[in-house]
Amino acid sequence: MRLGKHFARNYALVMEDIQVKELVGNSLRRMRLHDVAFHELKNTLKYQMEKHGKALILVDPPYTSKTCAKCGYVREDLTLR
């Protein structure tokens, strides 16, 4: 996959460790994630990163949308839509 190779050569990668099977509630959201083939993308990126001597860093999803990547501040008043 060209995209995986491009990212592996040029970037350090961090992504959410989303377990699609464990998502509950919104079935439309689950269907969209399946359509994107998230699992396949994650595996391809992991393979390409390891091939280029880098690590794909997977982070726990809770609070990733609420936490500022720059300073670490957690904004508690944000809700899921």
PyRosetta script that sets phi, psi and omega in degrees:
from pyrosetta import init, pose_from_sequence

init()
pose = pose_from_sequence("MRLGKHFARNYALVMEDIQVKELVGNSLRRMRLHDVAFHELKNTLKYQMEKHGKALILVDPPYTSKTCAKCGYVREDLTLR")
pose.set_psi(1, 121.9)
pose.set_omega(1, -177.5)
pose.set_phi(2, -62.0)
pose.set_psi(2, -39.5)
pose.set_omega(2, -178.7)
pose.set_phi(3, -61.4)
pose.set_psi(3, -45.2)
pose.set_omega(3, 179.1)
pose.set_phi(4, -61.5)
pose.set_psi(4, -42.1)
pose.set_omega(4, 179.4)
pose.set_phi(5, -65.6)
pose.set_psi(5, -41.9)
pose.set_omega(5, 179.0)
pose.set_phi(6, -60.5)
pose.set_psi(6, -48.6)
pose.set_omega(6, 179.8)
pose.set_phi(7, -62.7)
pose.set_psi(7, -42.8)
pose.set_omega(7, -178.0)
pose.set_phi(8, -63.5)
pose.set_psi(8, -37.1)
pose.set_omega(8, -179.2)
pose.set_phi(9, -74.6)
pose.set_psi(9, -31.8)
pose.set_omega(9, -168.3)
pose.set_phi(10, -112.7)
pose.set_psi(10, -12.0)
pose.set_omega(10, -171.9)
pose.set_phi(11, -139.3)
pose.set_psi(11, 159.6)
pose.set_omega(11, 163.9)
pose.set_phi(12, -94.9)
pose.set_psi(12, 134.9)
pose.set_omega(12, -174.0)
pose.set_phi(13, -115.7)
pose.set_psi(13, 135.7)
pose.set_omega(13, 172.9)
pose.set_phi(14, -131.8)
pose.set_psi(14, 129.8)
pose.set_omega(14, 178.5)
pose.set_phi(15, -144.3)
pose.set_psi(15, 160.7)
pose.set_omega(15, 179.0)
pose.set_phi(16, -68.3)
pose.set_psi(16, 141.5)
pose.set_omega(16, 176.5)
pose.set_phi(17, -90.9)
pose.set_psi(17, 74.1)
pose.set_omega(17, -176.2)
pose.set_phi(18, -81.5)
pose.set_psi(18, 129.5)
pose.set_omega(18, 174.4)
pose.set_phi(19, -103.7)
pose.set_psi(19, 97.9)
pose.set_omega(19, -173.4)
pose.set_phi(20, -57.8)
pose.set_psi(20, -39.1)
pose.set_omega(20, -178.0)
pose.set_phi(21, -63.4)
pose.set_psi(21, -26.5)
pose.set_omega(21, -176.3)
pose.set_phi(22, -88.7)
pose.set_psi(22, -6.2)
pose.set_omega(22, 178.8)
pose.set_phi(23, -67.4)
pose.set_psi(23, 137.4)
pose.set_omega(23, -179.8)
pose.set_phi(24, -123.4)
pose.set_psi(24, 164.0)
pose.set_omega(24, 175.1)
pose.set_phi(25, 92.0)
pose.set_psi(25, -97.2)
pose.set_omega(25, -170.1)
pose.set_phi(26, -76.2)
pose.set_psi(26, 100.9)
pose.set_omega(26, -178.1)
pose.set_phi(27, -68.0)
pose.set_psi(27, -28.9)
pose.set_omega(27, 177.5)
pose.set_phi(28, -63.7)
pose.set_psi(28, -40.8)
pose.set_omega(28, 178.2)
pose.set_phi(29, -63.4)
pose.set_psi(29, -42.4)
pose.set_omega(29, 178.0)
pose.set_phi(30, -60.6)
pose.set_psi(30, -44.0)
pose.set_omega(30, -179.5)
pose.set_phi(31, -62.7)
pose.set_psi(31, -41.3)
pose.set_omega(31, 179.7)
pose.set_phi(32, -63.6)
pose.set_psi(32, -40.7)
pose.set_omega(32, 179.0)
pose.set_phi(33, -66.0)
pose.set_psi(33, -37.2)
pose.set_omega(33, 176.9)
pose.set_phi(34, -65.9)
pose.set_psi(34, -39.8)
pose.set_omega(34, 179.8)
pose.set_phi(35, -60.9)
pose.set_psi(35, -35.5)
pose.set_omega(35, -177.8)
pose.set_phi(36, -75.3)
pose.set_psi(36, -15.5)
pose.set_omega(36, -177.4)
pose.set_phi(37, 58.1)
pose.set_psi(37, 51.7)
pose.set_omega(37, -176.5)
pose.set_phi(38, -56.8)
pose.set_psi(38, -42.2)
pose.set_omega(38, -178.7)
pose.set_phi(39, -61.1)
pose.set_psi(39, -43.0)
pose.set_omega(39, 179.2)
pose.set_phi(40, -64.5)
pose.set_psi(40, -41.8)
pose.set_omega(40, 178.1)
pose.set_phi(41, -61.9)
pose.set_psi(41, -45.5)
pose.set_omega(41, -179.5)
pose.set_phi(42, -61.3)
pose.set_psi(42, -44.1)
pose.set_omega(42, 179.9)
pose.set_phi(43, -65.6)
pose.set_psi(43, -40.3)
pose.set_omega(43, 178.6)
pose.set_phi(44, -64.3)
pose.set_psi(44, -45.3)
pose.set_omega(44, 179.0)
pose.set_phi(45, -62.9)
pose.set_psi(45, -42.3)
pose.set_omega(45, 179.4)
pose.set_phi(46, -61.4)
pose.set_psi(46, -45.9)
pose.set_omega(46, 179.6)
pose.set_phi(47, -60.5)
pose.set_psi(47, -48.2)
pose.set_omega(47, -177.8)
pose.set_phi(48, -66.0)
pose.set_psi(48, -39.0)
pose.set_omega(48, 179.3)
pose.set_phi(49, -63.7)
pose.set_psi(49, -45.5)
pose.set_omega(49, 179.1)
pose.set_phi(50, -64.0)
pose.set_psi(50, -38.7)
pose.set_omega(50, 179.0)
pose.set_phi(51, -61.0)
pose.set_psi(51, -33.0)
pose.set_omega(51, -179.2)
pose.set_phi(52, -98.3)
pose.set_psi(52, 15.7)
pose.set_omega(52, 174.8)
pose.set_phi(53, 73.9)
pose.set_psi(53, 25.7)
pose.set_omega(53, 180.0)
pose.set_phi(54, -123.0)
pose.set_psi(54, 167.1)
pose.set_omega(54, 178.7)
pose.set_phi(55, -114.1)
pose.set_psi(55, 140.2)
pose.set_omega(55, 171.0)
pose.set_phi(56, -89.6)
pose.set_psi(56, 118.3)
pose.set_omega(56, -177.3)
pose.set_phi(57, -92.8)
pose.set_psi(57, 120.7)
pose.set_omega(57, 178.9)
pose.set_phi(58, -103.1)
pose.set_psi(58, 128.6)
pose.set_omega(58, -179.2)
pose.set_phi(59, -112.6)
pose.set_psi(59, 151.3)
pose.set_omega(59, 178.3)
pose.set_phi(60, -66.3)
pose.set_psi(60, 127.7)
pose.set_omega(60, -174.0)
pose.set_phi(61, -61.7)
pose.set_psi(61, -32.7)
pose.set_omega(61, -176.5)
pose.set_phi(62, -55.6)
pose.set_psi(62, 133.8)
pose.set_omega(62, 176.3)
pose.set_phi(63, 72.1)
pose.set_psi(63, 5.7)
pose.set_omega(63, -179.1)
pose.set_phi(64, -65.5)
pose.set_psi(64, -28.3)
pose.set_omega(64, 178.3)
pose.set_phi(65, -83.4)
pose.set_psi(65, -19.3)
pose.set_omega(65, -177.4)
pose.set_phi(66, -96.2)
pose.set_psi(66, -18.4)
pose.set_omega(66, -174.5)
pose.set_phi(67, -95.4)
pose.set_psi(67, 127.3)
pose.set_omega(67, 177.4)
pose.set_phi(68, -69.2)
pose.set_psi(68, 125.1)
pose.set_omega(68, -179.1)
pose.set_phi(69, -68.0)
pose.set_psi(69, -22.1)
pose.set_omega(69, -176.8)
pose.set_phi(70, -85.7)
pose.set_psi(70, -49.8)
pose.set_omega(70, -173.6)
pose.set_phi(71, -112.0)
pose.set_psi(71, -13.4)
pose.set_omega(71, 178.6)
pose.set_phi(72, 87.8)
pose.set_psi(72, 1.1)
pose.set_omega(72, 179.8)
pose.set_phi(73, -64.5)
pose.set_psi(73, 135.0)
pose.set_omega(73, 178.0)
pose.set_phi(74, -103.7)
pose.set_psi(74, 118.7)
pose.set_omega(74, 179.6)
pose.set_phi(75, -91.3)
pose.set_psi(75, 103.3)
pose.set_omega(75, -173.3)
pose.set_phi(76, -72.6)
pose.set_psi(76, -22.6)
pose.set_omega(76, -174.0)
pose.set_phi(77, -81.8)
pose.set_psi(77, -0.9)
pose.set_omega(77, 176.9)
pose.set_phi(78, -78.4)
pose.set_psi(78, 140.9)
pose.set_omega(78, 179.5)
pose.set_phi(79, -123.5)
pose.set_psi(79, 161.9)
pose.set_omega(79, 174.3)
pose.set_phi(80, -75.7)
pose.set_psi(80, 143.0)
pose.set_omega(80, 179.1)
pose.set_phi(81, -106.2)
pose.dump_pdb("model.pdb")
